[in-house]
């Protein structure tokens, strides 16, 4: 199973706290059967990469990447920059960072792993099925109304998860929003998901290693 831990831009995951979050995830990955992917804040990416070695079971991704190329561009986070510091992938189109020109990402999706986030099946059909050249590694279903809340997508939108899995059989479908318990994870897998996205549940956990253990080892 794929587990993406999004640090977002919380104070609790910035600077030295980013290293602490990363350490918990890295140490857990050493004895876990799951693939752990962490997404630190942009300013922390290089520092986290220098401290924790990546492997097939532990990867460090960005929370966003732009399709613009390096060079005479200002204010963009480029593929070239991420690859140079060792980032292995990126989230794109998160509900908190929407993208209007997804089709342009087919310029870079062969060079870096991407997880395309979407609010519903219709958005995915518009972004993926109408753009056959765009092939993200993962598709993540996250209903915006549930993000950061206590009601999980797997326990409230099971039919939607099944529909997305059925419509995109060649993709590994991940689900996020409100995922905080072992039951949330079990339900997601039951509906066909291959992984989960977690943010606040992990970042705010007092004992992050214990949180991951209780959530994922079943």
QUIGI-V26322 format. One record per run of one state. SS is the DSSP state (~ for helix, > for strand, _ for the rest). FROM is the first residue (numbers start at 1). TO is the last residue. If there is no record, write none. Layout:
# QUIGI-V26322
ss: {SS | SS}
from: {FROM | FROM}
to: {TO | TO}
This chain:
# QUIGI-V26322
ss: {_ | > | _ | ~ | _ | ~ | _ | > | _ | ~ | _ | > | _ | ~ | _ | > | _ | ~ | _ | > | _ | ~ | _ | > | _ | ~ | _ | ~ | _ | ~ | _ | > | _ | ~ | _ | > | _ | ~ | _ | ~ | _}
from: {1 | 2 | 7 | 11 | 14 | 16 | 30 | 35 | 40 | 42 | 52 | 58 | 63 | 79 | 86 | 89 | 93 | 102 | 108 | 113 | 119 | 121 | 130 | 138 | 142 | 144 | 147 | 153 | 157 | 158 | 168 | 172 | 177 | 182 | 191 | 195 | 199 | 200 | 204 | 208 | 217}
to: {1 | 6 | 10 | 13 | 15 | 29 | 34 | 39 | 41 | 51 | 57 | 62 | 78 | 85 | 88 | 92 | 101 | 107 | 112 | 118 | 120 | 129 | 137 | 141 | 143 | 146 | 152 | 156 | 157 | 167 | 171 | 176 | 181 | 190 | 194 | 198 | 199 | 203 | 207 | 216 | 218}
